[in-house]
Amino acid sequence: MNMHLIDKVILKDELISRLKKELQDLTQAAKEAHLAAVHEENKAEDKHDTRGIEASYLAGAQAQRVKEIKEIMDDYSAFRWPSYSSDDAIDLGALVELSYESKRSFYLLMNKGGGVSVMASFGPVLVVTPHSPLGEALIAKKITETVEVEVQRKTREYEVVSIF
């Protein structure tokens, strides 16, 4: 892949846009959960009726996720996105192309936001963190090195094809 085709600014904007959409959806769901928690129909009819409590737990969890998404967006906005040469080792901000059984995939190593994915011009990109098995295995690897990761009790061996 031509390194000039990959623009991390566009990738960052796509990630932030994806997170904004999730934030909007989650904010709306959190409002609805809060309304459900305080709605007359969810008042406990007896000591075993937990509808209101369950709705309040859901609203609280959704509010926590909203806070997490805002933190991720702030991190992505403030992050100094590095450029990598063919001699560099993988670190935070690296967009990594891996090969597994002749299939290519792209991963962006970031400190937060693991599991967020976007469609880039060259294919889907999944954010991984150094706290995930794959992210941890990628740290300090270079092009042509292999990365072993256990997935569903099987060891997969990926080859580092490119680092951007």
Phi, psi and omega in degrees: 000139179285122182298334181289342180283346184258116179247110183292337177295316178295318179298315178300315180298321178296317179297314180294321177298317178298317179292323177298318178298314178298321180296316178299312180298316182291322178298316178296316179296322179294320177298317180294321178294321178296315178299320178295323182294327183257001182292147181305321182295338182263008174293139181297130177272334175205181186291346180264354181276115186245015183304313181295320179295316180297318179295323179290324175298317179298315179299319179295318179294321179293321177296322177295319179295322176302315179299316180298317181296319178299319178296319179297315179298318177298316179299314181296321180294320184273345186294136175273106187283109184283158171258147181240143173259173182293346180264352186282154175266153181292135176210184180305139180090357180280133169264120189243131174260123180244153175239132176220119182050049178067009177255137181259143176214158184239137180227139176250122182271113180227160182288331181224163173092020178305135179099344177288135179226151177220158175263117177261173181299335183259358179136180181290145178235129178248131177280131172236154179247163177295350180272349178271157179303316181291315180300317179297320181290332182284330184307129176074003176282158180236169178304139181081349177284159179254153180233126178255130181223135177274123179232118180051051177065015176237143178269125176254140178246116180256147172253134176283113182269313183213154174228127181241000000 
